Amino acid sequence: MLEVLASAHDVTKQWLTEKLKVSGALKSDVTSVELITIGEGVGLMGELGRLTLTYAGREDLPSTMVIKCAVQNENINVARVLDFYNREVNFYNRVGSDSGLRTPDSYYAAVDQETYNCTILMQDLGDVSPNDQIIGATEAEAFAAIEKISAMHGRYWGKVRNPENEWMYDVMGDESSSTLRDLVYMPAVEPCIENFDAFFDDDTRKIVRTVGENFTDYWRNKISPAETFIHGDYRQDNFLYMNSDLNAVVMDWQISGSGRGIFDFTYFVCQSLTSERRLKIEKDLLKTYVEGLSAAGVKDYDYEAALLDYRTMILGCLVYPITVCGSLDLSNERGKALGECMLARNLTAIKELNCAELL
């Protein structure tokens, strides 16, 4: 029987029985399963469905769970190049709740290395939807998000090269930086500029091209070298606020691995806040981040170093909106609107923080 499914629509009770028993989560058998597709028009890198299951015996497993499979369009090319699915499966199989963040329980997670299909069975959190990144995080949500990510970064600070963490994808190493530059960022630059011309002027066209030509500098070389475990896609669309609890459940670990903590901070602040809100609270958020690291035992990273890293990484964060707007399948309106939002906010932050002087 296949280890993973090409699509959530391929799920059967026999497959579920075998895989849930392999993971040790199931004692009897799955006797029936129904699938409802969810999340259409929202995700760019995965197919989601809700499963309703019945069991032959009494089980601790819930009667519903979410199935996540690999996307089946051209976006899978980016996923394969950056190894998104192995990274997320490794997170659920090796880290999960040990990250210190609220995450869904995982019942089974695997990748087929030949086809690059992926299947994850995870906790169904109900009909709650992520807050809308286009609307942007509130101040309270922003401070809560930064407090939580600083605690996770502090937990792994300086430890990602330990033997037990050798599995972690090197998000900001030389090889991955070159891959991002040559296979992801640079091929997307000109299509992005052409297709979203209204968002650019002569200065910003020059900036995005210069960042591409010197991508590794703004992605890893010109920021503080201390490494930690990072989420990699830490943004409002990946947070679920259960019953208005600011301690959000954090989803989508496809870009996680070892890297520089300032990336998670910068990416959230410059792309999940409206430009007006970012300008109002970004320095207080940065102080919160540094204080959170200090509380977790990090003593060699102060506010001034973090501020320079933040301004530098705003240039590095261009990789996301440039890639989304220049190469991914944006056939759904939500995907296009999200790409435009990310691009506009990132370019505005570059101007307002005078990041061009760092080029």
N, C-alpha and C positions, 0 to 999 in steps of 0.2 A: 504494500500500500504506500502511496506517495507520502513523503514526510511533510510536505507543504502543499497548499492548494494554489492554483493559478488565479482563482477568483473566489470570493465569498460564496458565489452561487454554486460552487462545486461541493459545498459542505454536505456530508451525509452523517447519519447516526453511527454508521460503522467506523468512519474516519474519526469522529469525535471520541467514540469509545476507546479506540486504540491509542490515540494521542493523549487523552486525559489519563489513561492508565499508565502510560509510559512516564508521565510527569508525576505520578503518584497521587493525583488529585481525585481520581475516580475509583470506587471500589466495585460497583456493579456494572451496568451497561446503560448507554443512552438508548432509549426506546423510541424517541421521536425528536425531530428538530424542525423549527420553522425559522425562516430568514426574512428580515425586513431591512432593506438598504437604508442607511442613514448617512448624513453628512454630504449629500450630493451638492456640488457647487461650492464646497467650502475647502476641502483639502486639495493640495496640489500633488502630494506624494504618496497617497494611500487610498485604498478602497475600504470602506467601513460598512459593517452590517450588525444588526442586533439579532442574536439567536435566542429563541425560546426552546428550552429543553425539558424533556421528562426522563426520569431514570427508573430502572427496574427495581432499585432498592433505595433505602434511606441514605442520602448523601449530604455532606457538608457543603457541597457546591451549590451555588445559586441556580434558580430556574431560568435566569437570563444571563447572557454574557455578550461581550462585543467581540467580533472577529475583525481583524485588520489584515488585509492582503496587499501585495505590491500593486502599485498603479499599473494599468495596462494601456499606456499611451507613450508618446515620445518622452515624457518626463522620466521614464525609467532609465533613460540613458544617463541623465544627471545622477540619478540614484545609484546606478552601478559605478560610475566613475568615482563618486565620493563614498561609496560603500555604506549608504544610509541604512540598509536593512540589517546587515551584520552589527552595526553599531547599536541599533535599537534592541535587537535580540540580546546582545551581550549585556545591555543595561538591565533588561528585565531578568535575565538569567543569573547575573552576577552582582548587581547592585540593588535595584529596587528601592525598598523603603530605607535601606542603609544610607541612602543619599542624604537623609535628613529632611527631604521634601515630601509632601503628600503626593503619592503616585498610585495609579490603579494596581490592584493585585493582578498578577499574571499567572495563568494556568498552563500555558504551553506557548513556546516561542521557538521558531526554527527558520532557517534559510536554506534553500536548495542552491548550492554553490554553482551548479552548472546552468540552471535556468534563471537563477537569481529571483525566483519567486520566494515569497515570504508569507508566513502566517503567524499571527499572534492572537491568542485567546486571552482576553482580559476582562477585568471587572466592569460590569455595566453600572454606570453611575446615574442611570435614569435619564429623564428627558431634559436635564439641565444642559444648556448650551454655553459655549465659551463666550465671554464678553467680546464685544466687537472691537477688533483692533482699529478699524477705520474710525469708529467713534473715539477710541482712545481710553486709556486707563484714567481713573480718578486719582486725585492726590493720595487718598488713603490706600488704594490698590497699589499705587506705585511704591510707596514707602514699605508696604508689606512685602511686595515682591523683592525689593532690594534687601530688606532684612533677611529674608529666607535664602536668597542666593548667596549672600555674603557668608552665612553660616555654613552652607554646603562648600563653598570655596575654601573657607577656613579649615574645614574638616579634612580636605585632601591636599592642602597647600604643601608643596614640597614633597609629596608622597607618591606622585603618579609614576615615578620611575622605579619604585620598589618592585621586587620580583612578583608580588601578588597582583600587581596592576599592569603587567606586561601586555595584557590583552587590549588595553585601551588604545583606540585609534589616536594617532598623533595629529591632532587637528591643525597645529601650527608649525609642524616640522618643515624642513626644506622640501621634502618630496611632496607633501600635501599642499604646500604653498605654491610650488611649481605647477602642480595639477590644477589647482584653482585658477591660477593665472592663465595657463595655456589652453586648458580644455573647457573652462567655465566662464571666467570673466572676460578675457579678450575676445572670444568669438561672439559675445553678447553685446559688446560696447556699441558698435556701429548700428546694429539693428535696434538697440534701445534708443539711441539718439535719433535715428530716423523715424521710428514709430511713435516716439513720445516727444517730438520736437518742441512742443509747447512748454515743456518743463525745463528746457535748457536755454542758456544764453551763451555767448562766446566764452565767458569765464568758466562756466560749469562744464561745457564741452571739453575745454582744455584740462580741467581738473580730472574728470573721469578717465580721460585718455592717459594722462600722466600717472595716475594711480595704477592703471593697468600696466604701463611700461615698467613701473617700479613697485609692483604689487607686494613683493615680499617685504620691502621696507616698512610699509604701513600695516602689514598683516602680522609681522613678527619681529623684525630686526630693530625697530625704533621704539619698542615698548619694553617695559621691565621684564626680565627673563623668568621670574618665578612662575612655576606652573602649578596647575590644579586641575581638578575634574570639572569640565564645563558642560552645560546643557547644549549649547550651540544654536538653539532656536528659541531662546528665552523671550517670548513675546506674548502679548495679550490674547491672541487667538489660540494659544496653547494652554490657557488657564481655565479651569472650571471652578467657579465660586459656588460651593454647595451651601444652600440656605443662607446666602449673603455672608458666609464666613470668609474673611479676608485671607485666611490660610488656604490658598487655592490648591486644588489638585493640578499637578503639572504633567502635561501630556507630551507626546511626540519627542522621543529621545533619539531620533534618527541622525542627529549631527553631534551627538555627545562624544566626549573623549578627553584626552589630556590637552591642555591649552592654557592661555592666559586669561585669568578671571575677568580682567577689564573688558573682554569682549562681550560676555553675557550682560554686564552692566550697560555698556555703551549701546549694544544692539537694542535692548529693551528701552532705554531712555530716548534714543534718537528715532525710533520707529514705532513705539507703542504709546507714545504721548503726543498729543497735539503740539505743534510748535510753540504755541503760546504757553501751554502748561510746562513743557520742557524748560523753556527760558526762565520761567518763574521759580522752578524747584530743583533744577539740575544740580546746583552746587550743594544744596542741602541733601539731596539724594547721594551725592558723592561722599559727603561727610558721613552719612549713615552707612554707606558701604565700607568705608575705611574703618569706622568704629566697629562694625560687625566683624571684620577680619581680626581686628585687635582683640575683641572679646573671645574669639576662637583660638587665640594664641599666636597670631601673625604679628610680628614686631618690627619687620623690616620694610614696611610699605606705608608711607605717609601720604597726606592729602596732596601735597605738591607733586609728588611722583604720579599719583593717581590722576590728577588733573591733566598733566601732560600726556599720559597714556590715553586718557579719555579723548582728548582732542585728536590725537594721532589715530586712534582706532575708529573714530567717526569716518575717516577716509577709508580704512579697511572694511568698514561695514557696508560700503557701497557694493560689495560683491553680491549681497542679497537682492537689492532692488534692480541692479543692472542685470543679474541673471534672470530674475523673474520677468522683467519687462523685455528682455532681449532674446530669451531662448525657450522659456517654458510655454506649455500649452495654456493659453489664456482664453480659451473658447467660452468659458463661463464668465458671466458678468462680474460675479463676486471676485474671482481671481484677478481679473483685469483691474477692478477698483482697488483691490488690496495692493497690487503692484504699483499703481499710481500713487497711492497713499504713502507707501514706503519710500518711493523715489523722492516725492516732494518733501517729505520730512527730513530725509537724509541730506538732500541738497540745501535745505534751509539751515540745518544745523551747521553745515560746513561754512556757510556764509556768516552766520551769526557768531560763531566761535573763531572766525578767521583762521580756519584750518589750512587755507591755501598757503599761508606763510610757512607751514611745515613741509611743503613740497620741495 
